[in-house]
Amino acid sequence: MKILGLYNNDCALPLFDKLEEMGHEVVRMSERLDVSFCESGNFDLAVSYTYKYILSEEILSALGGNVVNLHNSYLPYNRGASPNLWSIAEDTPRGVTLHYMDAALDKGYVIAQRLIKEGDGETLASSYDNLDKNAIDLFLEAFEYYPKWPKIKKKVSGKGSYHSVADTKKLLTVIDSYDMKITDFKKALKDAGII
């Protein structure tokens, strides 16, 4: 299978490495896509994980509509930027989701999801690493059933939440290091009147 791997953070690379070990060809891309590249690539599947660009309907169509995203949130909660920080700040369900992409941000049909519990004494960095590990594990487990994805996909219900990069800036004001404990982060948000 020829897979387009879309990413902007190196945490996605182990997933693409694993797919290559399984015998798939993975073309890695962190630049903005254009239609001609997508059409000429003859990709069987596109996998987005940490990719920073929003894919237009035209790009999705050029990729045959077979584009999935790994998102480090339990959708419909915390669509958009910094889902790990927002799940902590707003005490919303924390997890990872594999879903089809459509023109609406993080609103495509869900293939698989997993809730993740916060560990005792966890830091912002370790909580992100935990979500990252679980996202890759979730994808690899779901990938065993790849031919069945169109039949098992489902729409998520509920309003959930969305946060932009601009929204996230207020959370970042209280973080001096990602080694900050989650409990200290919550306290700092409360002391600053952010939550």
Order of alpha helices (4+ residues) and beta strands (2+ residues): beta-alpha-beta-alpha-beta-alpha-beta-beta-alpha-beta-beta-alpha-alpha-beta-alpha-alpha
